[in-house]
């Protein structure tokens, strides 16, 4: 059996003296640093919002990518792409 030790550090003061502090509304684990008092999520997720996704495929269309290719890549319909 292989055991992996993960050491979390505070983003603010780089201390290892942190404890769990419940969950936020989206279900992510919250932590609090005992040294500086900073609270929050240690590992943030890279979330692609619908607006960022729309900007991405609009950019592809403006750079002469075919509508069919963009439609297939992003899984959206052609009317959605045309409204861009």
Secondary structure, 3 states (H helix, E strand, C coil): CCCCCCCCCCCCCCCCCEEEEEECCCCCEEEEECCCCCEECCCCCCCCCHHHHHHHHHHHHHCCCCHHHHHHHHCCCHHHHHCC
